[in-house]
Amino acid sequence: MNNITKLKILKPAKDLFEAFVDPAKIGNFWFSSSSERWEQGKTITLRYNEYDAQGDIEVIEIEKNKKIVFQWGEGHIVTITLKELDNSSTIIEVKEEGFKENDDEFISQLIDNKEGWVYMLTCLKGYLEYGVSLRAALVK
């Protein structure tokens, strides 16, 4: 089972791609920090200073300005696909796979996951299109 979230961002694909892979940029919309530039085969440590939390991801595949695939959590695979419509707009799609349909918390996990991706993509849009930081403002 997987969960898919899409959003249109009024920037070229290269800007979206760099926002994820460049450790100096990711803190403007998602995690507080990234241990290094994302490259295929690397293990990256992502940190949330606000929650005193961190976790590792394994970068499985990188296709410059088009796709990022990584694994995190308990075998979840995340595929971020960038489809540039023209020089000034891109559809970003995030697909997370690895949910277990027989888990008692399945529906709750899907809802939480979708909420998280919608929020992260909204923060990315705010950062890239308007230069504002909305990250770490979501309260549960």
N, CA, C and O atoms as a GROMACS GRO file, in nm:
protein
  560
    1MET      N    1   0.085  -0.117   0.000
    1MET     CA    2   0.000   0.000   0.000
    1MET      C    3   0.089   0.123   0.000
    1MET      O    4   0.194   0.125   0.065
    2ASN      N    5   0.048   0.226  -0.073
    2ASN     CA    6   0.126   0.349  -0.076
    2ASN      C    7   0.035   0.470  -0.062
    2ASN      O    8  -0.088   0.459  -0.072
    3ASN      N    9   0.096   0.583  -0.041
    3ASN     CA   10   0.028   0.710  -0.020
    3ASN      C   11   0.092   0.810  -0.117
    3ASN      O   12   0.214   0.825  -0.118
    4ILE      N   13   0.012   0.879  -0.197
    4ILE     CA   14   0.064   0.972  -0.298
    4ILE      C   15   0.012   1.113  -0.270
    4ILE      O   16  -0.107   1.132  -0.245
    5THR      N   17   0.103   1.211  -0.274
    5THR     CA   18   0.069   1.352  -0.253
    5THR      C   19   0.135   1.432  -0.364
    5THR      O   20   0.252   1.411  -0.395
    6LYS      N   21   0.059   1.526  -0.425
    6LYS     CA   22   0.111   1.608  -0.535
    6LYS      C   23   0.080   1.755  -0.510
    6LYS      O   24  -0.020   1.789  -0.448
    7LEU      N   25   0.169   1.841  -0.561
    7LEU     CA   26   0.149   1.985  -0.550
    7LEU      C   27   0.221   2.054  -0.666
    7LEU      O   28   0.327   2.009  -0.708
    8LYS      N   29   0.164   2.161  -0.716
    8LYS     CA   30   0.229   2.242  -0.819
    8LYS      C   31   0.303   2.356  -0.750
    8LYS      O   32   0.247   2.427  -0.667
    9ILE      N   33   0.430   2.372  -0.788
    9ILE     CA   34   0.511   2.480  -0.733
    9ILE      C   35   0.563   2.564  -0.849
    9ILE      O   36   0.614   2.510  -0.948
   10LEU      N   37   0.551   2.693  -0.838
   10LEU     CA   38   0.586   2.784  -0.947
   10LEU      C   39   0.735   2.815  -0.948
   10LEU      O   40   0.778   2.930  -0.930
   11LYS      N   41   0.813   2.710  -0.969
   11LYS     CA   42   0.959   2.719  -0.981
   11LYS      C   43   1.005   2.606  -1.072
   11LYS      O   44   0.936   2.506  -1.086
   12PRO      N   45   1.122   2.623  -1.135
   12PRO     CA   46   1.175   2.514  -1.217
   12PRO      C   47   1.216   2.394  -1.130
   12PRO      O   48   1.244   2.409  -1.011
   13ALA      N   49   1.220   2.276  -1.192
   13ALA     CA   50   1.252   2.153  -1.120
   13ALA      C   51   1.387   2.160  -1.050
   13ALA      O   52   1.403   2.104  -0.941
   14LYS      N   53   1.483   2.228  -1.110
   14LYS     CA   54   1.617   2.235  -1.047
   14LYS      C   55   1.611   2.303  -0.911
   14LYS      O   56   1.687   2.266  -0.821
   15ASP      N   57   1.524   2.401  -0.894
   15ASP     CA   58   1.511   2.469  -0.764
   15ASP      C   59   1.453   2.375  -0.658
   15ASP      O   60   1.497   2.377  -0.543
   16LEU      N   61   1.354   2.295  -0.696
   16LEU     CA   62   1.295   2.199  -0.602
   16LEU      C   63   1.397   2.093  -0.566
   16LEU      O   64   1.412   2.058  -0.449
   17PHE      N   65   1.465   2.041  -0.666
   17PHE     CA   66   1.566   1.936  -0.643
   17PHE      C   67   1.672   1.985  -0.545
   17PHE      O   68   1.705   1.916  -0.448
   18GLU      N   69   1.726   2.103  -0.569
   18GLU     CA   70   1.832   2.157  -0.483
   18GLU      C   71   1.782   2.183  -0.340
   18GLU      O   72   1.859   2.170  -0.245
   19ALA      N   73   1.656   2.219  -0.326
   19ALA     CA   74   1.601   2.243  -0.192
   19ALA      C   75   1.611   2.117  -0.106
   19ALA      O   76   1.632   2.126   0.014
   20PHE      N   77   1.595   2.000  -0.168
   20PHE     CA   78   1.605   1.874  -0.094
   20PHE      C   79   1.750   1.831  -0.071
   20PHE      O   80   1.787   1.797   0.041
   21VAL      N   81   1.831   1.834  -0.175
   21VAL     CA   82   1.964   1.772  -0.166
   21VAL      C   83   2.070   1.862  -0.104
   21VAL      O   84   2.174   1.813  -0.059
   22ASP      N   85   2.048   1.991  -0.101
   22ASP     CA   86   2.145   2.086  -0.046
   22ASP      C   87   2.120   2.106   0.103
   22ASP      O   88   2.014   2.157   0.141
   23PRO      N   89   2.215   2.065   0.188
   23PRO     CA   90   2.194   2.078   0.334
   23PRO      C   91   2.169   2.221   0.381
   23PRO      O   92   2.108   2.241   0.486
   24ALA      N   93   2.215   2.319   0.307
   24ALA     CA   94   2.193   2.459   0.345
   24ALA      C   95   2.050   2.504   0.317
   24ALA      O   96   2.007   2.608   0.368
   25LYS      N   97   1.975   2.429   0.238
   25LYS     CA   98   1.840   2.472   0.199
   25LYS      C   99   1.729   2.395   0.270
   25LYS      O  100   1.622   2.451   0.293
   26ILE      N  101   1.751   2.270   0.304
   26ILE     CA  102   1.643   2.186   0.357
   26ILE      C  103   1.584   2.243   0.486
   26ILE      O  104   1.465   2.224   0.513
   27GLY      N  105   1.664   2.312   0.564
   27GLY     CA  106   1.617   2.371   0.689
   27GLY      C  107   1.518   2.485   0.671
   27GLY      O  108   1.459   2.532   0.768
   28ASN      N  109   1.500   2.530   0.548
   28ASN     CA  110   1.405   2.638   0.521
   28ASN      C  111   1.262   2.588   0.502
   28ASN      O  112   1.170   2.669   0.497
   29PHE      N  113   1.243   2.455   0.492
   29PHE     CA  114   1.108   2.406   0.468
   29PHE      C  115   1.075   2.272   0.532
   29PHE      O  116   0.957   2.238   0.544
   30TRP      N  117   1.176   2.192   0.574
   30TRP     CA  118   1.144   2.058   0.622
   30TRP      C  119   1.216   2.029   0.752
   30TRP      O  120   1.168   2.070   0.858
   31PHE      N  121   1.328   1.961   0.749
   31PHE     CA  122   1.404   1.931   0.870
   31PHE      C  123   1.491   2.052   0.906
   31PHE      O  124   1.516   2.138   0.822
   32SER      N  125   1.537   2.056   1.031
   32SER     CA  126   1.627   2.164   1.072
   32SER      C  127   1.759   2.155   0.998
   32SER      O  128   1.817   2.257   0.959
   33SER      N  129   1.806   2.032   0.978
   33SER     CA  130   1.935   2.015   0.912
   33SER      C  131   1.947   1.877   0.848
   33SER      O  132   1.874   1.783   0.880
   34SER      N  133   2.041   1.870   0.757
   34SER     CA  134   2.076   1.748   0.685
   34SER      C  135   2.227   1.734   0.698
   34SER      O  136   2.300   1.832   0.680
   35SER      N  137   2.276   1.615   0.727
   35SER     CA  138   2.418   1.596   0.757
   35SER      C  139   2.510   1.624   0.639
   35SER      O  140   2.625   1.664   0.658
   36GLU      N  141   2.461   1.604   0.518
   36GLU     CA  142   2.543   1.629   0.400
   36GLU      C  143   2.456   1.632   0.275
   36GLU      O  144   2.336   1.606   0.283
   37ARG      N  145   2.517   1.663   0.162
   37ARG     CA  146   2.444   1.665   0.036
   37ARG      C  147   2.393   1.525   0.003
   37ARG      O  148   2.466   1.426   0.020
   38TRP      N  149   2.269   1.517  -0.042
   38TRP     CA  150   2.209   1.388  -0.076
   38TRP      C  151   2.266   1.337  -0.207
   38TRP      O  152   2.262   1.405  -0.309
   39GLU      N  153   2.321   1.215  -0.202
   39GLU     CA  154   2.373   1.148  -0.320
   39GLU      C  155   2.339   1.001  -0.309
   39GLU      O  156   2.328   0.947  -0.199
   40GLN      N  157   2.324   0.937  -0.423
   40GLN     CA  158   2.289   0.795  -0.428
   40GLN      C  159   2.390   0.714  -0.347
   40GLN      O  160   2.511   0.731  -0.360
   41GLY      N  161   2.337   0.623  -0.264
   41GLY     CA  162   2.421   0.535  -0.184
   41GLY      C  163   2.460   0.590  -0.048
   41GLY      O  164   2.516   0.517   0.034
   42LYS      N  165   2.432   0.716  -0.021
   42LYS     CA  166   2.470   0.777   0.107
   42LYS      C  167   2.361   0.756   0.211
   42LYS      O  168   2.243   0.744   0.179
   43THR      N  169   2.404   0.752   0.336
   43THR     CA  170   2.313   0.757   0.450
   43THR      C  171   2.320   0.898   0.506
   43THR      O  172   2.427   0.948   0.541
   44ILE      N  173   2.205   0.962   0.513
   44ILE     CA  174   2.196   1.102   0.555
   44ILE      C  175   2.123   1.108   0.690
   44ILE      O  176   2.021   1.043   0.708
   45THR      N  177   2.176   1.187   0.782
   45THR     CA  178   2.109   1.210   0.909
   45THR      C  179   2.030   1.340   0.900
   45THR      O  180   2.085   1.446   0.869
   46LEU      N  181   1.900   1.330   0.926
   46LEU     CA  182   1.811   1.446   0.925
   46LEU      C  183   1.775   1.477   1.070
   46LEU      O  184   1.746   1.387   1.148
   47ARG      N  185   1.778   1.605   1.104
   47ARG     CA  186   1.756   1.646   1.243
   47ARG      C  187   1.642   1.748   1.251
   47ARG      O  188   1.631   1.837   1.168
   48TYR      N  189   1.558   1.731   1.355
   48TYR     CA  190   1.455   1.828   1.392
   48TYR      C  191   1.498   1.886   1.527
   48TYR      O  192   1.475   1.824   1.631
   49ASN      N  193   1.559   2.003   1.526
   49ASN     CA  194   1.604   2.064   1.652
   49ASN      C  195   1.486   2.094   1.745
   49ASN      O  196   1.496   2.079   1.866
   50GLU      N  197   1.373   2.138   1.686
   50GLU     CA  198   1.257   2.176   1.766
   50GLU      C  199   1.202   2.062   1.850
   50GLU      O  200   1.145   2.085   1.957
   51TYR      N  201   1.219   1.940   1.803
   51TYR     CA  202   1.164   1.823   1.872
   51TYR      C  203   1.274   1.735   1.932
   51TYR      O  204   1.247   1.626   1.982
   52ASP      N  205   1.398   1.783   1.926
   52ASP     CA  206   1.515   1.707   1.973
   52ASP      C  207   1.510   1.564   1.917
   52ASP      O  208   1.522   1.466   1.991
   53ALA      N  209   1.492   1.556   1.785
   53ALA     CA  210   1.479   1.426   1.720
   53ALA      C  211   1.566   1.421   1.594
   53ALA      O  212   1.593   1.523   1.532
   54GLN      N  213   1.607   1.301   1.560
   54GLN     CA  214   1.680   1.282   1.435
   54GLN      C  215   1.658   1.140   1.385
   54GLN      O  216   1.619   1.051   1.460
   55GLY      N  217   1.685   1.122   1.257
   55GLY     CA  218   1.673   0.991   1.197
   55GLY      C  219   1.757   0.984   1.072
   55GLY      O  220   1.796   1.086   1.015
   56ASP      N  221   1.785   0.863   1.029
   56ASP     CA  222   1.866   0.842   0.910
   56ASP      C  223   1.780   0.798   0.793
   56ASP      O  224   1.680   0.728   0.809
   57ILE      N  225   1.821   0.840   0.675
   57ILE     CA  226   1.762   0.790   0.552
   57ILE      C  227   1.874   0.732   0.467
   57ILE      O  228   1.990   0.774   0.477
   58GLU      N  229   1.840   0.635   0.385
   58GLU     CA  230   1.934   0.580   0.288
   58GLU      C  231   1.889   0.625   0.150
   58GLU      O  232   1.778   0.592   0.107
   59VAL      N  233   1.974   0.700   0.081
   59VAL     CA  234   1.940   0.748  -0.053
   59VAL      C  235   1.963   0.635  -0.152
   59VAL      O  236   2.076   0.590  -0.172
   60ILE      N  237   1.856   0.589  -0.212
   60ILE     CA  238   1.861   0.473  -0.302
   60ILE      C  239   1.887   0.514  -0.446
   60ILE      O  240   1.961   0.448  -0.518
   61GLU      N  241   1.825   0.625  -0.487
   61GLU     CA  242   1.838   0.667  -0.627
   61GLU      C  243   1.826   0.818  -0.638
   61GLU      O  244   1.743   0.881  -0.570
   62ILE      N  245   1.908   0.875  -0.723
   62ILE     CA  246   1.902   1.018  -0.754
   62ILE      C  247   1.907   1.033  -0.905
   62ILE      O  248   1.996   0.979  -0.971
   63GLU      N  249   1.812   1.106  -0.959
   63GLU     CA  250   1.816   1.146  -1.099
   63GLU      C  251   1.802   1.298  -1.098
   63GLU      O  252   1.694   1.352  -1.074
   64LYS      N  253   1.911   1.366  -1.123
   64LYS     CA  254   1.920   1.510  -1.107
   64LYS      C  255   1.800   1.582  -1.168
   64LYS      O  256   1.767   1.563  -1.286
   65ASN      N  257   1.737   1.665  -1.086
   65ASN     CA  258   1.623   1.749  -1.125
   65ASN      C  259   1.497   1.671  -1.164
   65ASN      O  260   1.402   1.729  -1.216
   66LYS      N  261   1.496   1.538  -1.137
   66LYS     CA  262   1.382   1.456  -1.176
   66LYS      C  263   1.330   1.364  -1.067
   66LYS      O  264   1.209   1.349  -1.051
   67LYS      N  265   1.422   1.302  -0.991
   67LYS     CA  266   1.375   1.202  -0.896
   67LYS      C  267   1.473   1.181  -0.781
   67LYS      O  268   1.595   1.186  -0.798
   68ILE      N  269   1.415   1.158  -0.661
   68ILE     CA  270   1.490   1.123  -0.542
   68ILE      C  271   1.415   1.006  -0.477
   68ILE      O  272   1.294   1.014  -0.455
   69VAL      N  273   1.487   0.899  -0.448
   69VAL     CA  274   1.426   0.784  -0.381
   69VAL      C  275   1.509   0.754  -0.257
   69VAL      O  276   1.631   0.744  -0.263
   70PHE      N  277   1.440   0.741  -0.142
   70PHE     CA  278   1.510   0.706  -0.019
   70PHE      C  279   1.426   0.612   0.066
   70PHE      O  280   1.305   0.599   0.048
   71GLN      N  281   1.496   0.547   0.159
   71GLN     CA  282   1.429   0.457   0.254
   71GLN      C  283   1.445   0.514   0.393
   71GLN      O  284   1.551   0.564   0.430
   72TRP      N  285   1.335   0.505   0.471
   72TRP     CA  286   1.341   0.546   0.610
   72TRP      C  287   1.242   0.465   0.691
   72TRP      O  288   1.160   0.391   0.636
   73GLY      N  289   1.249   0.482   0.822
   73GLY     CA  290   1.156   0.410   0.910
   73GLY      C  291   1.169   0.260   0.894
   73GLY      O  292   1.277   0.208   0.868
   74GLU      N  293   1.058   0.194   0.910
   74GLU     CA  294   1.057   0.048   0.902
   74GLU      C  295   1.030   0.002   0.760
   74GLU      O  296   0.922  -0.050   0.730
   75GLY      N  297   1.127   0.020   0.672
   75GLY     CA  298   1.116  -0.026   0.535
   75GLY      C  299   1.030   0.058   0.444
   75GLY      O  300   0.988   0.011   0.338
   76HIS      N  301   1.003   0.180   0.481
   76HIS     CA  302   0.925   0.269   0.395
   76HIS      C  303   1.015   0.328   0.287
   76HIS      O  304   1.125   0.375   0.315
   77ILE      N  305   0.967   0.324   0.163
   77ILE     CA  306   1.038   0.383   0.050
   77ILE      C  307   0.962   0.508   0.006
   77ILE      O  308   0.841   0.504  -0.017
   78VAL      N  309   1.034   0.618  -0.006
   78VAL     CA  310   0.977   0.745  -0.050
   78VAL      C  311   1.037   0.779  -0.186
   78VAL      O  312   1.159   0.780  -0.203
   79THR      N  313   0.949   0.807  -0.283
   79THR     CA  314   0.991   0.849  -0.416
   79THR      C  315   0.937   0.989  -0.440
   79THR      O  316   0.816   1.012  -0.437
   80ILE      N  317   1.029   1.082  -0.462
   80ILE     CA  318   0.994   1.220  -0.493
   80ILE      C  319   1.022   1.240  -0.642
   80ILE      O  320   1.135   1.227  -0.688
   81THR      N  321   0.917   1.271  -0.717
   81THR     CA  322   0.929   1.288  -0.862
   81THR      C  323   0.899   1.433  -0.897
   81THR      O  324   0.802   1.491  -0.848
   82LEU      N  325   0.982   1.489  -0.983
   82LEU     CA  326   0.965   1.627  -1.028
   82LEU      C  327   0.933   1.627  -1.177
   82LEU      O  328   1.011   1.578  -1.258
   83LYS      N  329   0.817   1.682  -1.212
   83LYS     CA  330   0.776   1.691  -1.352
   83LYS      C  331   0.766   1.838  -1.388
   83LYS      O  332   0.668   1.905  -1.354
   84GLU      N  333   0.868   1.887  -1.457
   84GLU     CA  334   0.870   2.028  -1.494
   84GLU      C  335   0.771   2.052  -1.608
   84GLU      O  336   0.778   1.986  -1.712
   85LEU      N  337   0.680   2.146  -1.588
   85LEU     CA  338   0.580   2.177  -1.688
   85LEU      C  339   0.632   2.278  -1.790
   85LEU      O  340   0.603   2.269  -1.909
   86ASP      N  341   0.709   2.373  -1.742
   86ASP     CA  342   0.776   2.474  -1.825
   86ASP      C  343   0.891   2.527  -1.740
   86ASP      O  344   0.923   2.467  -1.637
   87ASN      N  345   0.953   2.634  -1.780
   87ASN     CA  346   1.069   2.685  -1.704
   87ASN      C  347   1.033   2.749  -1.571
   87ASN      O  348   1.121   2.789  -1.495
   88SER      N  349   0.902   2.759  -1.542
   88SER     CA  350   0.864   2.828  -1.420
   88SER      C  351   0.764   2.753  -1.334
   88SER      O  352   0.709   2.810  -1.239
   89SER      N  353   0.738   2.626  -1.364
   89SER     CA  354   0.647   2.550  -1.277
   89SER      C  355   0.675   2.400  -1.285
   89SER      O  356   0.713   2.346  -1.390
   90THR      N  357   0.655   2.335  -1.172
   90THR     CA  358   0.686   2.193  -1.157
   90THR      C  359   0.579   2.127  -1.073
   90THR      O  360   0.533   2.183  -0.973
   91ILE      N  361   0.539   2.006  -1.114
   91ILE     CA  362   0.454   1.923  -1.030
   91ILE      C  363   0.546   1.833  -0.950
   91ILE      O  364   0.627   1.760  -1.007
   92ILE      N  365   0.534   1.838  -0.819
   92ILE     CA  366   0.611   1.748  -0.732
   92ILE      C  367   0.515   1.642  -0.680
   92ILE      O  368   0.405   1.673  -0.633
   93GLU      N  369   0.559   1.517  -0.689
   93GLU     CA  370   0.481   1.405  -0.639
   93GLU      C  371   0.565   1.330  -0.537
   93GLU      O  372   0.680   1.296  -0.562
   94VAL      N  373   0.505   1.304  -0.421
   94VAL     CA  374   0.570   1.225  -0.318
   94VAL      C  375   0.487   1.098  -0.300
   94VAL      O  376   0.368   1.104  -0.271
   95LYS      N  377   0.553   0.984  -0.317
   95LYS     CA  378   0.486   0.855  -0.297
   95LYS      C  379   0.562   0.781  -0.188
   95LYS      O  380   0.683   0.758  -0.200
   96GLU      N  381   0.491   0.744  -0.084
   96GLU     CA  382   0.551   0.664   0.024
   96GLU      C  383   0.488   0.527   0.023
   96GLU      O  384   0.366   0.513   0.028
   97GLU      N  385   0.572   0.425   0.018
   97GLU     CA  386   0.528   0.286   0.016
   97GLU      C  387   0.577   0.214   0.141
   97GLU      O  388   0.675   0.256   0.204
   98GLY      N  389   0.508   0.107   0.177
   98GLY     CA  390   0.553   0.025   0.289
   98GLY      C  391   0.452   0.012   0.401
   98GLY      O  392   0.481  -0.048   0.504
   99PHE      N  393   0.334   0.069   0.381
   99PHE     CA  394   0.229   0.057   0.482
   99PHE      C  395   0.170  -0.083   0.478
   99PHE      O  396   0.153  -0.141   0.371
  100LYS      N  397   0.139  -0.137   0.594
  100LYS     CA  398   0.086  -0.272   0.604
  100LYS      C  399  -0.065  -0.265   0.629
  100LYS      O  400  -0.110  -0.215   0.732
  101GLU      N  401  -0.141  -0.317   0.534
  101GLU     CA  402  -0.287  -0.308   0.540
  101GLU      C  403  -0.347  -0.384   0.658
  101GLU      O  404  -0.458  -0.353   0.701
  102ASN      N  405  -0.276  -0.482   0.710
  102ASN     CA  406  -0.330  -0.560   0.823
  102ASN      C  407  -0.292  -0.501   0.959
  102ASN      O  408  -0.327  -0.558   1.062
  103ASP      N  409  -0.221  -0.390   0.960
  103ASP     CA  410  -0.184  -0.323   1.084
  103ASP      C  411  -0.309  -0.256   1.143
  103ASP      O  412  -0.386  -0.193   1.070
  104ASP      N  413  -0.330  -0.270   1.274
  104ASP     CA  414  -0.445  -0.210   1.340
  104ASP      C  415  -0.449  -0.058   1.325
  104ASP      O  416  -0.556   0.002   1.329
  105GLU      N  417  -0.334   0.004   1.308
  105GLU     CA  418  -0.324   0.150   1.297
  105GLU      C  419  -0.312   0.196   1.152
  105GLU      O  420  -0.273   0.311   1.127
  106PHE      N  421  -0.343   0.110   1.057
  106PHE     CA  422  -0.324   0.138   0.915
  106PHE      C  423  -0.387   0.270   0.870
  106PHE      O  424  -0.318   0.354   0.812
  107ILE      N  425  -0.514   0.289   0.895
  107ILE     CA  426  -0.583   0.411   0.850
  107ILE      C  427  -0.524   0.534   0.917
  107ILE      O  428  -0.501   0.635   0.851
  108SER      N  429  -0.498   0.526   1.044
  108SER     CA  430  -0.438   0.637   1.118
  108SER      C  431  -0.300   0.672   1.061
  108SER      O  432  -0.265   0.789   1.048
  109GLN      N  433  -0.220   0.569   1.028
  109GLN     CA  434  -0.088   0.592   0.971
  109GLN      C  435  -0.096   0.661   0.836
  109GLN      O  436  -0.019   0.753   0.807
  110LEU      N  437  -0.190   0.618   0.752
  110LEU     CA  438  -0.207   0.681   0.621
  110LEU      C  439  -0.248   0.827   0.633
  110LEU      O  440  -0.197   0.912   0.561
  111ILE      N  441  -0.340   0.855   0.724
  111ILE     CA  442  -0.386   0.993   0.744
  111ILE      C  443  -0.272   1.080   0.796
  111ILE      O  444  -0.250   1.190   0.744
  112ASP      N  445  -0.200   1.033   0.898
  112ASP     CA  446  -0.087   1.109   0.952
  112ASP      C  447   0.020   1.133   0.845
  112ASP      O  448   0.076   1.242   0.834
  113ASN      N  449   0.046   1.029   0.766
  113ASN     CA  450   0.146   1.039   0.662
  113ASN      C  451   0.106   1.142   0.557
  113ASN      O  452   0.187   1.226   0.518
  114LYS      N  453  -0.019   1.137   0.512
  114LYS     CA  454  -0.068   1.232   0.412
  114LYS      C  455  -0.060   1.374   0.466
  114LYS      O  456  -0.017   1.466   0.396
  115GLU      N  457  -0.102   1.392   0.590
  115GLU     CA  458  -0.096   1.524   0.654
  115GLU      C  459   0.048   1.576   0.655
  115GLU      O  460   0.072   1.693   0.626
  116GLY      N  461   0.142   1.490   0.687
  116GLY     CA  462   0.282   1.530   0.692
  116GLY      C  463   0.336   1.572   0.557
  116GLY      O  464   0.406   1.673   0.546
  117TRP      N  465   0.304   1.495   0.453
  117TRP     CA  466   0.353   1.531   0.320
  117TRP      C  467   0.286   1.657   0.267
  117TRP      O  468   0.353   1.740   0.205
  118VAL      N  469   0.158   1.673   0.289
  118VAL     CA  470   0.090   1.796   0.246
  118VAL      C  471   0.154   1.917   0.316
  118VAL      O  472   0.178   2.020   0.253
  119TYR      N  473   0.179   1.902   0.444
  119TYR     CA  474   0.240   2.013   0.520
  119TYR      C  475   0.380   2.044   0.467
  119TYR      O  476   0.414   2.161   0.446
  120MET      N  477   0.463   1.941   0.447
  120MET     CA  478   0.599   1.963   0.400
  120MET      C  479   0.597   2.030   0.263
  120MET      O  480   0.674   2.124   0.239
  121LEU      N  481   0.511   1.984   0.172
  121LEU     CA  482   0.505   2.044   0.039
  121LEU      C  483   0.454   2.188   0.044
  121LEU      O  484   0.498   2.272  -0.034
  122THR      N  485   0.362   2.216   0.134
  122THR     CA  486   0.314   2.354   0.154
  122THR      C  487   0.429   2.443   0.203
  122THR      O  488   0.444   2.556   0.158
  123CYS      N  489   0.509   2.391   0.294
  123CYS     CA  490   0.626   2.466   0.342
  123CYS      C  491   0.727   2.488   0.230
  123CYS      O  492   0.786   2.595   0.221
  124LEU      N  493   0.746   2.387   0.145
  124LEU     CA  494   0.836   2.401   0.030
  124LEU      C  495   0.786   2.510  -0.064
  124LEU      O  496   0.864   2.592  -0.112
  125LYS      N  497   0.657   2.510  -0.091
  125LYS     CA  498   0.596   2.611  -0.178
  125LYS      C  499   0.615   2.752  -0.119
  125LYS      O  500   0.654   2.845  -0.190
  126GLY      N  501   0.588   2.767   0.010
  126GLY     CA  502   0.607   2.896   0.076
  126GLY      C  503   0.750   2.945   0.069
  126GLY      O  504   0.776   3.062   0.043
  127TYR      N  505   0.844   2.853   0.092
  127TYR     CA  506   0.986   2.887   0.088
  127TYR      C  507   1.031   2.927  -0.053
  127TYR      O  508   1.093   3.032  -0.072
  128LEU      N  509   0.999   2.843  -0.152
  128LEU     CA  510   1.049   2.869  -0.287
  128LEU      C  511   0.976   2.983  -0.358
  128LEU      O  512   1.039   3.062  -0.428
  129GLU      N  513   0.845   2.992  -0.340
  129GLU     CA  514   0.769   3.094  -0.413
  129GLU      C  515   0.768   3.229  -0.342
  129GLU      O  516   0.766   3.334  -0.408
  130TYR      N  517   0.769   3.228  -0.209
  130TYR     CA  518   0.750   3.353  -0.134
  130TYR      C  519   0.862   3.387  -0.036
  130TYR      O  520   0.861   3.494   0.024
  131GLY      N  521   0.958   3.295  -0.020
  131GLY     CA  522   1.070   3.322   0.070
  131GLY      C  523   1.033   3.321   0.217
  131GLY      O  524   1.101   3.383   0.299
  132VAL      N  525   0.924   3.251   0.253
  132VAL     CA  526   0.883   3.245   0.393
  132VAL      C  527   0.906   3.105   0.448
  132VAL      O  528   0.902   3.006   0.375
  133SER      N  529   0.930   3.098   0.578
  133SER     CA  530   0.947   2.969   0.644
  133SER      C  531   0.822   2.937   0.726
  133SER      O  532   0.787   3.010   0.819
  134LEU      N  533   0.757   2.828   0.690
  134LEU     CA  534   0.639   2.782   0.763
  134LEU      C  535   0.669   2.657   0.846
  134LEU      O  536   0.584   2.610   0.921
  135ARG      N  537   0.790   2.604   0.833
  135ARG     CA  538   0.824   2.475   0.892
  135ARG      C  539   0.817   2.477   1.045
  135ARG      O  540   0.833   2.582   1.109
  136ALA      N  541   0.794   2.362   1.100
  136ALA     CA  542   0.790   2.341   1.246
  136ALA      C  543   0.682   2.423   1.314
  136ALA      O  544   0.694   2.456   1.432
  137ALA      N  545   0.576   2.457   1.241
  137ALA     CA  546   0.466   2.532   1.299
  137ALA      C  547   0.344   2.444   1.322
  137ALA      O  548   0.249   2.484   1.390
  138LEU      N  549   0.344   2.324   1.266
  138LEU     CA  550   0.230   2.233   1.279
  138LEU      C  551   0.224   2.179   1.422
  138LEU      O  552   0.323   2.130   1.475
  139VAL      N  553   0.108   2.189   1.482
  139VAL     CA  554   0.088   2.141   1.619
  139VAL      C  555  -0.016   2.030   1.615
  139VAL      O  556  -0.122   2.045   1.554
  140LYS      N  557   0.015   1.920   1.679
  140LYS     CA  558  -0.081   1.808   1.684
  140LYS      C  559  -0.139   1.797   1.823
  140LYS      O  560  -0.222   1.709   1.848
   0.00000   0.00000   0.00000
